[in-house]
Amino acid sequence: MTQIKTPKLTVQSGSYHSDDVTLFLDIVDKDSVANVPVRQKEALIQSGAQHYSDMLTLEKAPSDTHEQLYRQALAQGRDRMASDISNIAHTLHELFKDKVTTVAPLVIVSLVRAGLPIGVLLQRALADSSASYSLPSRHYGMSIIRDRGLDPVAMQMLLDTHPNSPIIFVDGWTGKGAIYGELVRSLATYADHQHQCHSNIFHQNQSNNNNVIPLVTLADPAGVAWLAASNDDWLIPSGLLGSTVSGLISRTLFTEPSADLSQGLHRSVLYHDLAKFDHSLDFIDTIESARLSLNNSDFIATRLPTHQQPRYSTRAVIDKLAMRYHIDNMNRIKPTIAEATRALLRRDPERVLLASAEHPDTTLLRHLCSQKHVDVQIVGEQILPYQAVTIIKKRD
């Protein structure tokens, strides 16, 4: 049997502390990446001429209004995030306390980018020796790309580093469940019970031959996560910014892996020029402070339910939207407040659908629509449980 030679990882943590996260990414200079304007990028993606992960529209600094609305969202969501992180940490402690050690810790794999802030918060919570839910853990960031899957080079490096550890995958929220589908496809190679790494990933209910994808999210409106703090579509503050709340890391770019998985980590740009706008550590410290306050209060962490299979709670909603707006490419539908907001910032939107005209969680979204002259339609319960959905323009 030929031994796989995995590359040595140059330790990267973006603008986070090195003990917060290790990024399985090839950090490249932004000058080495083509800066493709949004409309040109949209046309290339929809025509099939290029995949979205082969291009990047370089980020600009948020406007003063965007910054102000982010700070308002952080003040509004601080305590909820702190309790959600505490509940997830407590649940992970109860599930894994008899399965992990300092030699074989729980491995948290955050899906870059939206999962990164959540993963850092979980890592800090589990590393808190004063908390009842402390647990040996290590945190990594890994790229996953729609249609192309989880970075196989990064995955091999991870398994080489932690051959005896259970792994969980962390994302910020679920929209349609597309990333869950990518995990299913990417992890299929480990699904055979005879595979030497099967138990690293499929560590729940193995006796039932049920290969549960261990996806953990803060919010799971799509109903696909194994463990989530809630199913609500709410204003997760880290969903309102890009790199400046995610360690200054860009959306990831695809690299074709070598046959032996010795080369080919997915790439990312580190936005050094946005450092003065970076909220990454301040965001973590703000939620951490609130979590520590909970530890010293009457708050009692709750053990959350886990799911053995996806429920696909919003599939009917997405299907009805596709029919109503004559959409044959589901990638043009961006549900949840976070995805709808990001689509306004990164894509070419046709319209935004809101469940309510004045919901406080969509203030930034409505501001951006006004600024960019994007049509807003109030559709009520047609999109529930989502509060917002952005429809991307069709390009011929």
Secondary structure as UniProt FT lines:
FT   TURN            14..15
FT   TURN            18..20
FT   STRAND          22..24
FT   STRAND          26..28
FT   HELIX           30..32
FT   HELIX           38..47
FT   HELIX           52..54
FT   HELIX           64..96
FT   TURN            97..99
FT   STRAND          106..112
FT   TURN            113..114
FT   HELIX           115..126
FT   TURN            129..130
FT   TURN            132..133
FT   STRAND          137..145
FT   TURN            146..148
FT   STRAND          149..150
FT   HELIX           152..161
FT   TURN            163..164
FT   STRAND          167..173
FT   HELIX           178..187
FT   HELIX           188..190
FT   TURN            193..194
FT   TURN            196..197
FT   HELIX           198..201
FT   HELIX           206..208
FT   STRAND          215..219
FT   TURN            221..222
FT   STRAND          227..230
FT   HELIX           237..240
FT   HELIX           243..245
FT   TURN            246..248
FT   TURN            259..260
FT   STRAND          267..270
FT   HELIX           272..277
FT   HELIX           280..295
FT   TURN            313..314
FT   HELIX           315..324
FT   TURN            325..326
FT   HELIX           330..332
FT   STRAND          333..335
FT   HELIX           337..346
FT   STRAND          349..354
FT   HELIX           360..362
FT   HELIX           363..372
FT   STRAND          375..378
FT   HELIX           380..383
FT   TURN            384..385
FT   STRAND          388..392
//
